[in-house]
Amino acid sequence: MSTGKTSEKTAVVTGASAGIGAATARALAGAGFRLFLGARRLDRLREVADPLGATALALDVTDAGSVAAFVAALPPEVHLLVNNAGAAFGLDRIESARDEDWQRMWETNVLGVLRITRALLPSLKASGDGHIVNLGSIAGFETYGGGGGYTGSKHALRALTRTLRLELLGEPVRVTEISPGMVETEFSMVRFAGDAERAQSVYRGIDPLIAEDIADCIVWAATRPSHVNIDEIVVRPRDQATATLVNRRDSARIDPAKS
């Protein structure tokens, strides 16, 4: 059972130029949503948006001016906000952590979500049937060596999401968090600064999730009847039990590089 009439609903997806964001845009278009997509790489974003008949808008969630310009270009009513923009930088232990890596992760993964959500809350409420979907991670409730900056930011996002749900009680806005495990996208390439061999080793010997798996979860949550709130979906590959306990068919099960 779904809400129906999604063709009358407007969805906003951040970080939609690739990976989970792009897959979510395609899935939402297939479900009939009218789409407004945001990302820093406008050329790549247009490659996603144009075939879908979606509107592509430049967006850097770490820049307050960019967020303001993005929101100003949206319609007065928004039904669905998918806060997908996020990233991990490095896998350094705390003793050697770099301030700039942590700052970039917190600016994108936490403050970026705050900026977009805060700016769009009036439009979500005005729709009479709003929904915020935040892309978290199993790193929001698990930790691992070398992941302090990323897991810290995702723990903070989890707290933000849960607090938002409390604060919006009684308002016509649902709040959902999607918490994936290992998903093979550009995630590890970004984390390891373009080191393809190191990035590929993260998924070696397993069948990881793909972006479309997460998009399926988002669309399912977004198309439930409006009185149904899916608080959280935790989704991992069958080969993964925790952030560090992974069944690799060609190596040891314990691996320090995770989602």
VMD Tcl script that draws the C-alpha trace (Angstrom):
set ca {
  {0.00 0.00 0.00}
  {1.40 3.39 -0.98}
  {0.34 6.99 -0.60}
  {-0.51 7.29 -4.30}
  {-0.64 10.57 -6.24}
  {3.14 10.97 -6.14}
  {2.90 12.80 -9.47}
  {1.54 15.71 -7.45}
  {4.46 15.63 -5.01}
  {7.77 17.49 -5.16}
  {11.01 15.84 -4.03}
  {14.40 17.41 -3.38}
  {17.54 15.25 -3.40}
  {20.96 16.59 -2.36}
  {24.22 15.09 -3.57}
  {22.35 13.74 -6.59}
  {25.13 13.80 -9.19}
  {26.27 10.20 -8.57}
  {25.94 7.13 -6.38}
  {23.00 6.83 -4.01}
  {21.76 10.33 -4.82}
  {21.57 9.65 -8.56}
  {19.97 6.23 -8.02}
  {17.43 7.82 -5.66}
  {16.57 10.46 -8.25}
  {15.92 7.79 -10.86}
  {13.82 5.72 -8.46}
  {11.76 8.71 -7.33}
  {11.18 9.73 -10.93}
  {9.93 6.21 -11.60}
  {7.55 6.61 -8.67}
  {6.17 9.80 -10.20}
  {7.74 12.54 -8.09}
  {8.55 15.96 -9.54}
  {12.27 16.34 -8.89}
  {14.64 19.12 -7.93}
  {18.22 17.87 -7.67}
  {21.22 19.54 -6.06}
  {24.97 18.88 -6.19}
  {28.29 20.70 -6.54}
  {29.13 19.10 -9.90}
  {26.46 20.72 -12.03}
  {27.62 19.14 -15.29}
  {27.32 15.62 -13.88}
  {24.09 16.54 -12.15}
  {22.53 17.57 -15.46}
  {23.44 14.16 -16.90}
  {21.27 12.63 -14.18}
  {18.50 15.22 -14.25}
  {17.89 15.78 -17.96}
  {16.70 12.24 -18.85}
  {14.32 12.38 -15.87}
  {12.85 15.76 -16.69}
  {14.21 16.94 -13.33}
  {15.52 20.39 -12.43}
  {19.27 20.50 -11.74}
  {20.52 23.19 -9.37}
  {24.02 23.91 -8.09}
  {24.33 23.16 -4.38}
  {27.19 23.09 -1.90}
  {25.69 22.22 1.48}
  {28.80 23.53 3.25}
  {28.13 27.05 1.90}
  {25.26 29.00 3.45}
  {24.97 31.24 0.39}
  {24.71 28.25 -1.94}
  {22.01 26.72 0.26}
  {20.04 29.98 0.25}
  {20.23 30.27 -3.55}
  {19.20 26.64 -3.96}
  {16.18 26.94 -1.68}
  {15.11 30.20 -3.36}
  {14.82 28.31 -6.67}
  {12.45 25.67 -5.25}
  {8.65 25.79 -5.26}
  {6.88 27.05 -2.11}
  {5.77 23.53 -1.16}
  {8.14 20.57 -0.91}
  {6.86 17.12 0.06}
  {10.08 15.11 0.29}
  {13.62 16.10 1.21}
  {16.33 13.47 0.83}
  {19.48 14.65 2.62}
  {21.94 12.46 0.76}
  {24.99 14.74 0.42}
  {27.79 13.39 2.60}
  {31.34 12.09 2.51}
  {34.22 10.48 4.38}
  {37.79 11.73 4.19}
  {40.69 9.58 5.30}
  {40.98 6.66 7.70}
  {43.46 8.13 10.16}
  {43.67 7.21 13.81}
  {42.87 10.00 16.26}
  {46.55 10.43 17.12}
  {47.24 11.43 13.50}
  {43.86 12.88 12.50}
  {43.87 16.00 10.35}
  {41.67 18.90 11.40}
  {40.73 19.70 7.81}
  {39.38 16.18 7.19}
  {37.19 16.26 10.29}
  {35.99 19.76 9.49}
  {34.97 18.78 5.97}
  {33.08 15.73 7.24}
  {31.23 17.63 9.95}
  {30.47 20.55 7.61}
  {28.98 18.19 5.01}
  {27.47 15.37 7.07}
  {26.03 17.40 9.94}
  {25.92 21.14 9.33}
  {25.00 20.62 5.68}
  {21.97 18.59 6.71}
  {21.10 21.22 9.29}
  {21.27 24.05 6.76}
  {19.10 22.39 4.12}
  {16.59 20.98 6.59}
  {16.20 24.24 8.48}
  {15.71 26.19 5.26}
  {13.11 23.78 3.86}
  {11.07 23.09 6.99}
  {8.54 25.86 6.17}
  {8.02 24.38 2.69}
  {7.72 20.85 4.06}
  {5.12 21.96 6.61}
  {3.26 23.99 3.97}
  {2.87 20.88 1.81}
  {0.64 19.33 4.48}
  {2.42 16.01 3.95}
  {6.16 16.52 4.30}
  {8.87 13.91 4.73}
  {12.57 14.22 5.55}
  {14.84 11.27 4.76}
  {18.39 11.51 6.12}
  {21.11 9.24 4.77}
  {22.92 8.00 7.84}
  {25.11 4.93 8.14}
  {25.79 2.00 10.44}
  {28.65 4.33 11.44}
  {25.93 6.28 13.24}
  {25.75 3.60 15.94}
  {29.00 1.64 15.50}
  {32.63 2.73 15.65}
  {35.91 1.41 14.27}
  {39.58 2.31 14.45}
  {40.50 5.11 12.08}
  {36.91 6.21 11.68}
  {36.56 8.72 14.50}
  {35.82 11.71 12.28}
  {33.29 9.93 10.08}
  {31.57 7.90 12.81}
  {31.43 11.00 14.98}
  {29.67 12.94 12.24}
  {27.21 10.11 11.58}
  {26.50 9.71 15.30}
  {25.75 13.44 15.33}
  {23.47 13.08 12.31}
  {21.61 10.30 14.09}
  {21.10 12.59 17.09}
  {19.95 15.40 14.80}
  {17.44 13.09 13.11}
  {16.01 11.78 16.37}
  {15.78 15.27 17.84}
  {14.04 16.52 14.71}
  {11.46 13.76 15.01}
  {10.69 14.89 18.56}
  {10.48 18.54 17.61}
  {8.16 17.87 14.67}
  {5.67 15.81 16.64}
  {2.23 17.14 15.76}
  {3.44 18.68 12.48}
  {2.59 17.13 9.08}
  {6.20 16.04 8.51}
  {7.63 12.53 8.80}
  {11.30 11.84 9.57}
  {13.24 8.76 8.44}
  {16.88 7.70 8.68}
  {18.39 5.20 6.25}
  {21.49 3.52 7.71}
  {23.43 1.48 5.12}
  {26.40 -0.75 5.62}
  {28.86 -1.35 2.79}
  {27.62 0.19 -0.47}
  {29.90 0.22 -3.49}
  {29.77 3.77 -4.87}
  {32.32 6.59 -5.08}
  {32.41 6.59 -1.27}
  {35.74 4.80 -0.86}
  {37.34 6.59 -3.80}
  {36.59 9.89 -2.08}
  {37.69 8.59 1.33}
  {41.03 7.44 -0.07}
  {41.61 10.49 -2.28}
  {41.27 8.64 -5.59}
  {43.39 5.59 -4.67}
  {41.47 3.08 -6.79}
  {43.29 -0.01 -5.53}
  {42.67 0.86 -1.90}
  {39.05 1.75 -2.62}
  {38.40 -1.53 -4.45}
  {39.96 -3.53 -1.62}
  {37.12 -2.42 0.68}
  {34.66 -4.55 -1.31}
  {36.99 -7.39 -2.30}
  {35.62 -10.88 -1.70}
  {32.06 -9.80 -0.87}
  {28.86 -8.83 -2.65}
  {28.31 -5.27 -1.39}
  {25.12 -3.31 -1.62}
  {24.72 -1.05 -4.63}
  {23.22 2.42 -4.85}
  {19.93 1.08 -6.21}
  {19.45 -1.03 -3.08}
  {19.45 2.10 -0.94}
  {17.25 3.97 -3.40}
  {14.69 1.15 -3.08}
  {14.62 1.68 0.70}
  {14.15 5.43 0.32}
  {11.31 5.13 -2.17}
  {9.60 2.45 -0.10}
  {9.69 4.66 3.01}
  {8.57 7.71 1.05}
  {5.57 5.96 -0.49}
  {3.99 4.62 2.69}
  {0.63 6.14 3.63}
  {1.13 9.56 5.18}
  {0.15 8.36 8.67}
  {2.96 5.77 8.59}
  {6.43 6.92 9.67}
  {9.36 4.58 9.04}
  {11.74 5.72 11.77}
  {14.81 3.90 10.51}
  {15.98 1.30 8.03}
  {19.29 -0.47 8.69}
  {20.45 -2.31 5.57}
  {23.67 -4.27 5.08}
  {25.00 -6.79 2.60}
  {24.51 -10.40 3.64}
  {28.31 -10.67 3.95}
  {28.49 -7.95 6.64}
  {27.58 -8.38 10.31}
  {29.13 -5.20 11.78}
  {31.26 -2.31 10.58}
  {34.35 -4.51 10.93}
  {33.08 -8.12 10.83}
  {32.84 -9.05 7.16}
  {32.76 -12.44 5.44}
  {35.36 -12.28 2.68}
  {35.51 -15.37 0.55}
  {39.19 -14.84 -0.26}
  {40.56 -13.38 2.97}
  {40.11 -12.98 6.72}
  {36.73 -11.88 8.00}
  {37.97 -8.92 10.02}
  {38.65 -5.85 7.93}
  {39.35 -2.30 9.11}
  {37.98 -0.56 6.01}
  {34.22 -0.36 6.04}
  {31.33 1.80 5.05}
}
mol new
graphics top color blue
foreach p $ca { graphics top sphere $p radius 0.5 }
foreach p [lrange $ca 0 end-1] q [lrange $ca 1 end] { graphics top cylinder $p $q radius 0.2 }
display resetview
